[in-house]
């Protein structure tokens, strides 16, 4: 009986030891898989943000073609304004937003199309495998809005298939992505200045305001933080027919 008890005790110790060994092997593999999945998701999200910005830039170039001659400088000027999450792109792209190039872009080809080429190097961040990159290119071909005289331009403006811009509130639609209502100019001010100039406290962060607050020229609230949701604009590009019934913005629509 004494030998049997010793054997049982030895078997229990062996089971515990094997469990520790298994955990030692499995946990690093699990962590590696989870970190890899997380980083790959961030890369995909960054790619989506870049593609959306490229689509917006191509649309802007197409609209710009109606009023001016093609200009190769436009993508470099306009594209950064359409990046919704610059921090993520800076972390995911070699050189950040400034590392995105437009080599091979054709402002208007022989068939009156804008051909936008967006080139960048995506950083693949995997545990224990640093400095991996993958060259990426986005090519968007968008028909230029050149029109055929004033009457044609008016008819095209009434076409419900043209794109406009709306925010989460969907109170108005905007003709231009560069409208000042969509690109807020935020500045600091004192609470006394804000109140004296007709601003009221933000319903989200107004109770946290100290002496210095944040205001915009087009808004009517003052805020305690620049990260307040009231100072953010999530902009969507949709067809006018999808938002029928909405009035046009007083600043960027006729």
Helices and strands as residue ranges (DSSP letters): H 2-64, H 74-78, G 79-82, H 86-92, G 96-99, E 113-126, E 129-143, H 150-157, E 163-166, E 172-173, E 186-190, H 191-196, E 200-201, G 206-208, E 212-216, E 221-222, G 229-231, E 236-239, G 240-243, E 247-248
